Amino acid sequence: MLDYSINTDHSPIRMIDTSFENYVTKRKLENSVHMNGTVPDYAFALDYELRSKLDAIPRFHSLCKKITSTIESREIQIINQGALKVGPNQFPEIYQMGVECAHRLGIGIPNIYIKGTPEMNAYTYASDDTSPLLVLYTGIVDRMTPGELKVVIGHECGHIHNQHLVYETVIRKILTGATGLTGNIIFSAANMSLMHFWTRAAEVTADRAAIICADNFEDVISVNAKLASGGTLNTTYQKTMDVDAIYEQLLMTLDNPTRLLEIQRDHPAFARRVFCSKEFEQCEVLYSWRPDMRKPGTRVHKKDETDAKCKKLVSFYKNK
């Protein structure tokens, strides 16, 4: 009797590495042209300038990575009990946004959850870029168009791609916990503004990732406007949004001493973010990622020029 069974020991399929880790490695290799060492080429220079100071602290990075990994593992179990996980058969359109952003940047597809909270917010936990946790509140899902929601997801993927969460997760715990401890008041007072300065710079980097992932640049601007207005800009009112008026708000901020109130904020003011994004719209790095986004006649700048302009935009000092 003939034996028709397949000998898997000699099957050529057996020699193919189909693991998810291999897939991520291949994606990273494809995007290596966009990496300067471990730093993505689009990253805001001030982000990595400030982060290098954290890297210089002996064993601080490895400690933060271990703490973040522990917190991430705990958070994914908590969120799994009280939110819906996005997948191919559940919120498939949102799942596809995550897939497209992850593929664009060369990171692992995030585990996206939708949490029943009315706030307009999204956040991420990730000790690496292999299988991160990304949470979207229903408030932001309900108020964003599909294109805008993709920008939000792209922004969070930018944090993952740049490994911001290794430090940000621990910094948040330090800054929220240390202020209530008498023994750490000196640490908190001396370092809180520096930590916030870095997280604000990191937001500029993540906004650039969002632009790279976006379907169009207009969605990037409207996301910031909606976040500033609480999501009141529906399809009708959004047509009246005026970039010149936003620029006037920025000038008002730059000329007023109350700009110093931002020192305690971990995100730049929305007008600063809008114009940092508009600077990146004219950066040559963007079009190395997205040549399809370049409009005829667009003049582009070198990245160091873009970074210098963005550094002035996020500065608290009045620029002459």
Backbone hydrogen bonds, N-H to C=O, Kabsch-Sander energy under -0.5 kcal/mol:
donor,donor_aa,acceptor,acceptor_aa,energy
4,Y,2,L,-0.7
8,T,6,I,-1.2
10,H,7,N,-1.5
11,S,8,T,-0.7
14,R,11,S,-0.8
15,M,12,P,-1.1
16,I,13,I,-1.7
18,T,16,I,-0.9
23,Y,19,S,-1.7
24,V,20,F,-2.4
25,T,21,E,-2.2
26,K,22,N,-2.3
27,R,23,Y,-2.2
28,K,24,V,-2.5
29,L,25,T,-2.0
30,E,26,K,-2.1
31,N,27,R,-1.6
32,S,29,L,-1.1
34,H,31,N,-2.1
35,M,32,S,-1.8
36,N,39,V,-3.6
37,G,35,M,-0.8
38,T,36,N,-0.6
39,V,36,N,-1.6
41,D,34,H,-3.4
43,A,40,P,-1.5
47,D,44,F,-0.7
48,Y,44,F,-1.3
49,E,45,A,-2.2
50,L,46,L,-2.4
51,R,47,D,-2.3
52,S,48,Y,-1.7
53,K,49,E,-0.5
53,K,50,L,-0.9
54,L,50,L,-0.8
55,D,51,R,-2.5
56,A,52,S,-1.4
57,I,54,L,-1.3
60,F,57,I,-2.0
61,H,57,I,-0.5
63,L,59,R,-1.9
64,C,60,F,-2.7
65,K,61,H,-2.5
66,K,62,S,-1.8
67,I,63,L,-2.3
68,T,64,C,-2.9
69,S,65,K,-2.2
70,T,66,K,-1.9
71,I,67,I,-2.5
72,E,68,T,-3.1
73,S,69,S,-2.1
74,R,70,T,-1.8
75,E,71,I,-2.9
76,I,72,E,-2.3
77,Q,73,S,-1.0
78,I,74,R,-1.9
79,I,75,E,-3.2
80,N,76,I,-1.3
81,Q,77,Q,-0.6
81,Q,78,I,-1.1
82,G,78,I,-0.7
82,G,79,I,-0.7
83,A,79,I,-0.7
84,L,114,I,-2.2
86,V,112,I,-3.3
87,G,90,Q,-3.1
90,Q,87,G,-0.7
95,Y,91,F,-2.3
96,Q,92,P,-2.4
97,M,93,E,-1.5
98,G,94,I,-1.9
99,V,95,Y,-2.2
100,E,96,Q,-2.7
101,C,97,M,-2.5
102,A,98,G,-2.4
103,H,99,V,-2.7
104,R,100,E,-2.3
105,L,101,C,-2.0
106,G,102,A,-2.1
107,I,102,A,-2.1
108,G,129,D,-3.1
111,N,132,P,-3.5
112,I,110,P,-1.1
113,Y,134,L,-2.4
114,I,84,L,-2.8
115,K,113,Y,-0.6
115,K,136,L,-2.6
116,G,82,G,-0.5
117,T,115,K,-2.4
121,N,119,E,-1.2
123,Y,135,V,-2.0
125,Y,133,L,-2.2
133,L,125,Y,-2.6
134,L,111,N,-2.6
135,V,123,Y,-3.0
136,L,113,Y,-3.0
137,Y,121,N,-2.3
138,T,115,K,-2.3
139,G,117,T,-2.1
139,G,119,E,-0.6
140,I,119,E,-0.7
140,I,137,Y,-1.0
141,V,137,Y,-1.8
142,D,138,T,-2.9
143,R,139,G,-1.0
144,M,140,I,-1.0
149,L,145,T,-2.8
150,K,146,P,-1.8
151,V,147,G,-1.2
152,V,148,E,-2.0
153,I,149,L,-2.4
154,G,150,K,-2.6
155,H,151,V,-2.4
156,E,152,V,-2.0
157,C,153,I,-2.4
158,G,154,G,-1.6
159,H,155,H,-1.5
160,I,156,E,-1.8
161,H,157,C,-3.1
162,N,158,G,-1.9
163,Q,160,I,-1.5
164,H,159,H,-2.3
165,L,159,H,-0.5
166,V,163,Q,-0.7
167,Y,163,Q,-0.5
167,Y,164,H,-0.9
168,E,164,H,-2.9
169,T,165,L,-1.8
171,I,167,Y,-2.9
172,R,168,E,-2.5
173,K,169,T,-1.5
174,I,170,V,-2.6
175,L,171,I,-3.1
176,T,172,R,-2.2
177,G,173,K,-1.8
178,A,174,I,-3.5
179,T,175,L,-0.6
180,G,177,G,-1.0
181,L,178,A,-1.8
182,T,180,G,-0.6
184,N,181,L,-1.7
185,I,182,T,-1.3
188,S,184,N,-2.6
189,A,185,I,-2.8
190,A,186,I,-2.3
191,N,187,F,-2.2
192,M,188,S,-2.0
195,M,191,N,-2.7
196,H,192,M,-2.5
197,F,193,S,-2.1
198,W,194,L,-1.9
199,T,195,M,-2.3
200,R,196,H,-2.3
201,A,197,F,-1.6
202,A,198,W,-2.5
203,E,199,T,-1.6
204,V,200,R,-1.1
205,T,201,A,-1.5
206,A,202,A,-2.4
207,D,203,E,-2.3
208,R,204,V,-1.6
209,A,205,T,-1.7
210,A,206,A,-2.0
211,I,207,D,-1.8
212,I,208,R,-2.1
213,C,209,A,-1.8
214,A,210,A,-1.2
219,D,216,N,-0.7
220,V,216,N,-0.6
220,V,217,F,-0.8
221,I,217,F,-1.4
222,S,218,E,-2.3
223,V,219,D,-1.9
224,N,220,V,-1.5
225,A,221,I,-2.1
226,K,222,S,-2.5
227,L,223,V,-2.4
228,A,224,N,-1.9
229,S,225,A,-1.9
230,G,226,K,-0.9
231,G,226,K,-2.6
234,N,232,T,-1.7
238,Q,234,N,-2.6
239,K,235,T,-0.6
239,K,236,T,-0.8
240,T,237,Y,-1.8
241,M,238,Q,-1.6
243,V,241,M,-0.5
246,I,242,D,-1.7
247,Y,243,V,-2.2
248,E,244,D,-1.8
249,Q,245,A,-1.6
250,L,246,I,-1.9
251,L,247,Y,-2.4
252,M,248,E,-2.1
253,T,249,Q,-1.9
254,L,250,L,-2.5
255,D,251,L,-1.9
256,N,253,T,-1.0
259,R,256,N,-2.1
260,L,257,P,-2.1
261,L,258,T,-2.0
262,E,259,R,-1.7
263,I,260,L,-1.6
264,Q,261,L,-1.2
265,R,262,E,-2.5
272,R,269,A,-0.6
273,R,269,A,-1.9
274,V,270,F,-2.4
275,F,271,A,-1.9
276,C,272,R,-2.1
277,S,273,R,-2.3
278,K,274,V,-1.9
279,E,275,F,-1.6
280,F,276,C,-1.8
281,E,277,S,-1.6
282,Q,279,E,-1.3
283,C,280,F,-1.9
284,E,301,H,-2.6
286,L,283,C,-0.7
287,Y,283,C,-0.9
288,S,284,E,-0.8
288,S,285,V,-0.8
289,W,285,V,-1.2
289,W,286,L,-0.6
290,R,286,L,-2.8
293,M,290,R,-1.9
294,R,291,P,-1.0
298,T,295,K,-2.1
301,H,282,Q,-3.1
306,T,302,K,-2.0
307,D,303,K,-3.0
308,A,304,D,-1.8
309,K,305,E,-2.0
310,C,306,T,-2.3
311,K,307,D,-2.3
312,K,308,A,-1.6
313,L,309,K,-1.8
314,V,310,C,-1.9
315,S,311,K,-0.6
315,S,312,K,-0.5
320,K,318,K,-0.6
